[in-house]
Amino acid sequence: MPDNIAVSPAEVALVLDGVRNSAARLTATLAPLTNLQAREPSALPGWSRGHVLTHLARSADVYRWLLTLARTGTEPGPRADTATLDRALHAGAGRKGTELVADLRTSLDGLLDEAASMPAERWTVLVTALAGWQHPAWFTLRRCRRELETHHADLNLDYTTANWPADYVTWALDDTLTALAAHHFPVARIKAEDLDRSWTLSATGPTVTGPGHTLLAWLAGRRTDLQLHSDLPLPTPPRWPLPPVPGWN
């Protein structure tokens, strides 16, 4: 969750650059995608790579819709609800690899173009996530980058959580652990050894130590590996998205 409403133009530019870089890495990975690879399983149960790519494309459309609303003050057409997005996911997942990649590129380009046209004063306009909680428009970019990095690793195409950029891992851990602490996740302390960072969540529970990307993967419900150490049994993180942090509308 965002910890402040206002951000400087320089801060927004950094976040936007992060989205651009994540999108570029993803599309580079997808350049040689074949039809067979598109139909093969992803790391997500029940989802092929085609499901993941369709989900990413439709998510980018949603984020673009939110940014257009923030920029203009007017809804740019009907908003896709959960049922509509689910139908689009299943209808689009079986397409050819080239069609999936082209669709994702188009959606990401549209999102990035919309972000580039946003006046500085409109980034603080509140928009509403489909789950009902509100956040400033600039946080839409954070949400998008999380989707791109997380699902890039889910594709099982030689991009793993170890490839996540350090700046993304640091921010995502800050954001994730703030939300988990607010929801009383039973962990006392998290230590990211490679980032030289630690977070205190509660007075009781295990201390969990490991590389930042491994900690984030565990908290995001991805696989845990032997680089993660704990002095007590690990609790199971809640499924995302979490409910809003108390105090957020």
C-alpha positions in Angstrom: 0.0 0.0 0.0 1.2 3.5 -0.6 2.6 5.2 2.5 2.0 8.7 1.2 -0.3 10.5 -1.2 2.1 13.1 -2.7 5.2 12.2 -4.6 7.6 14.4 -6.5 7.9 14.4 -10.3 11.3 12.8 -10.0 9.9 10.0 -7.8 7.2 9.3 -10.4 9.8 9.3 -13.2 11.8 6.6 -11.3 8.7 4.5 -10.8 7.7 4.8 -14.4 11.3 3.9 -15.5 11.0 0.8 -13.4 7.8 -0.2 -15.3 9.4 0.5 -18.6 12.4 -1.6 -17.7 10.3 -4.5 -16.4 8.2 -4.4 -19.6 11.3 -4.4 -21.8 12.8 -7.4 -20.0 9.5 -9.3 -20.3 9.1 -8.6 -24.0 12.7 -9.6 -24.7 12.1 -13.0 -22.9 8.9 -13.5 -25.0 10.5 -12.6 -28.4 11.1 -16.3 -29.4 7.9 -17.7 -27.8 6.5 -20.6 -29.9 3.0 -21.8 -30.1 4.0 -25.0 -28.1 5.6 -22.9 -25.4 2.5 -20.7 -25.1 0.4 -23.8 -24.3 2.8 -25.3 -21.8 2.1 -25.0 -18.1 3.3 -21.9 -16.2 4.3 -22.1 -12.5 0.7 -21.2 -11.6 -1.5 -24.2 -11.0 -4.0 -24.6 -13.8 -2.6 -21.8 -15.9 -0.6 -22.2 -19.2 1.8 -19.5 -20.3 -1.0 -18.3 -22.5 -3.1 -17.7 -19.4 -0.4 -15.6 -17.7 0.2 -13.5 -20.8 -3.5 -12.8 -21.3 -3.8 -11.9 -17.7 -0.9 -9.5 -18.0 -2.4 -7.8 -21.1 -5.8 -7.4 -19.5 -4.2 -6.1 -16.3 -2.3 -3.5 -18.3 -5.6 -2.4 -19.9 -7.1 -2.0 -16.4 -4.2 0.1 -15.2 -4.4 2.3 -18.3 -8.1 2.7 -17.7 -7.4 3.9 -14.1 -4.7 6.4 -15.3 -7.0 7.8 -18.0 -9.7 8.3 -15.4 -7.2 10.1 -13.1 -6.0 12.3 -16.0 -9.4 13.3 -17.4 -11.8 12.9 -14.5 -14.0 10.8 -16.8 -14.4 7.0 -17.1 -13.0 6.0 -20.5 -15.8 3.5 -21.2 -17.2 0.7 -19.1 -14.9 -0.8 -16.5 -14.2 -4.5 -16.8 -15.4 -6.4 -13.7 -14.1 -9.6 -12.3 -16.4 -11.8 -14.4 -15.5 -9.9 -17.6 -11.8 -10.3 -16.9 -12.2 -14.0 -16.2 -14.0 -14.6 -19.5 -11.3 -12.7 -21.3 -8.6 -14.8 -19.6 -10.1 -18.1 -20.7 -11.0 -16.9 -24.2 -7.6 -15.5 -24.9 -5.3 -18.1 -23.3 -5.3 -20.5 -26.3 -4.1 -18.0 -28.9 -0.9 -18.4 -30.9 2.3 -17.3 -29.3 2.8 -14.4 -31.7 -0.8 -13.2 -31.0 -0.3 -13.4 -27.2 3.0 -11.4 -27.4 1.6 -8.8 -29.8 -1.5 -8.3 -27.6 0.7 -7.8 -24.5 3.0 -5.4 -26.3 0.0 -3.3 -27.4 -1.5 -3.2 -23.9 1.8 -2.3 -22.3 2.6 0.4 -24.9 -0.9 1.9 -24.3 -0.3 2.0 -20.6 3.1 3.6 -20.9 1.9 6.2 -23.4 -1.0 7.1 -21.0 1.5 7.4 -18.1 3.8 9.6 -20.2 0.9 12.0 -20.9 -0.2 12.4 -17.3 0.1 15.9 -15.9 2.2 16.1 -12.7 -0.7 17.4 -10.6 -2.9 14.4 -11.6 -0.7 11.7 -10.1 -2.2 12.3 -6.7 -5.8 11.8 -7.8 -7.3 8.8 -6.0 -8.5 5.9 -8.0 -10.3 2.8 -6.8 -9.0 -0.8 -7.3 -11.4 -3.5 -8.3 -11.2 -4.8 -4.8 -12.7 -1.5 -3.6 -9.7 0.2 -1.9 -8.4 3.6 -3.1 -4.9 4.7 -3.9 -3.3 7.6 -5.7 -2.8 7.3 -9.4 1.0 7.0 -9.2 0.6 3.8 -7.2 -1.0 2.2 -10.3 2.6 2.0 -11.7 3.8 0.2 -8.6 1.0 -2.3 -9.0 1.8 -2.8 -12.6 5.5 -3.4 -12.0 4.7 -6.0 -9.3 2.5 -7.8 -11.8 5.2 -7.7 -14.5 8.0 -9.0 -12.3 6.0 -11.6 -10.5 4.4 -13.1 -13.6 7.6 -12.9 -15.6 9.1 -15.4 -13.1 5.9 -17.5 -13.3 6.4 -18.1 -17.0 9.3 -20.6 -16.4 11.2 -19.1 -19.3 14.7 -18.7 -17.7 13.7 -15.6 -15.7 13.6 -16.4 -12.0 13.1 -14.5 -8.8 16.9 -14.2 -8.7 16.6 -11.9 -11.7 14.3 -9.4 -9.9 16.1 -6.0 -9.7 17.2 -5.0 -6.2 15.3 -1.8 -6.3 12.1 -3.7 -7.1 12.7 -6.3 -4.3 13.4 -3.6 -1.7 10.2 -1.6 -2.5 8.1 -4.8 -2.8 9.3 -6.1 0.6 8.6 -2.7 2.2 5.1 -2.6 0.8 4.3 -6.3 1.4 5.6 -6.3 5.0 3.8 -3.1 5.9 0.5 -4.7 4.8 1.3 -8.0 6.6 2.2 -6.2 9.8 -1.1 -4.3 9.7 -2.8 -7.7 9.4 -0.9 -9.3 12.2 1.1 -11.8 10.2 2.8 -14.0 12.8 6.5 -13.2 12.1 8.7 -11.3 14.4 11.4 -10.2 12.1 12.5 -10.5 8.4 16.1 -10.0 7.4 17.2 -9.6 3.8 20.9 -10.4 4.0 21.9 -9.2 0.5 20.0 -5.9 0.9 21.3 -5.2 4.4 17.7 -4.6 5.4 15.5 -5.9 8.2 11.9 -5.4 9.2 10.2 -5.9 12.6 6.6 -7.1 12.3 5.5 -8.3 15.8 6.7 -9.2 19.2 6.4 -13.0 18.7 7.0 -15.4 15.9 10.0 -16.6 13.8 12.9 -14.6 12.5 13.2 -15.4 8.8 16.5 -14.7 7.0 17.5 -15.0 3.4 18.1 -13.2 0.1 15.6 -10.5 -0.6 14.2 -12.1 -3.7 13.7 -15.4 -1.9 11.9 -13.7 1.0 9.7 -11.9 -1.4 8.9 -15.0 -3.4 7.8 -16.8 -0.2 5.6 -13.9 0.8 4.1 -13.8 -2.7 3.2 -17.5 -2.4 5.9 -18.7 -4.8 8.3 -21.6 -4.0 10.6 -21.5 -1.0 14.2 -22.8 -1.5 17.0 -23.7 0.9 18.3 -20.2 1.0 15.5 -19.3 3.4 16.2 -19.8 7.1 13.9 -19.6 10.1 14.3 -20.3 13.8 10.7 -21.5 14.0 8.3 -23.1 11.6 7.3 -20.7 8.8 3.7 -19.5 8.7 1.8 -19.6 5.4 1.4 -16.1 3.9 -2.1 -15.0 3.1 -3.2 -15.0 -0.5 -2.9 -11.8 -2.4 -4.3 -9.3 -2.8 -4.5 -8.5 0.9 -7.4 -6.4 2.2 -6.5 -2.7 2.5 -4.3 -1.6 5.4 -6.5 -0.3 8.2 -6.8 3.5 7.7 -6.9 3.3 3.9 -10.2 4.0 2.2 
